[in-house]
């Protein structure tokens, strides 16, 4: 039962990253692009949090979830970089 309780939000946040990135790519303004990318980044952060709860609940080992955490970290870094560069371009007047 605990597994279902913890896995549902993880699946929901993990599968919402892509649609938010897609929406960002279709944005009409840089501001809208940054907003959607920040939403995607927030969902990636939320997704990274899920495995920690699963390990704390002793449902799976940290070793088994290591790849998921690593992938989440990489995705967060990529999305953060995109947001920072886009904001910098906006602030530079490009």
Secondary structure, 3 states (H helix, E strand, C coil): CHHHHHHHHHHHHHCHHHHHHHHHHCCCCHHHHHHHHHHHHHHHHHHHHHHHHHHHCCCCCHHHHHHHHHHHHHHHHHHHHHHHHHHHHHHHCC
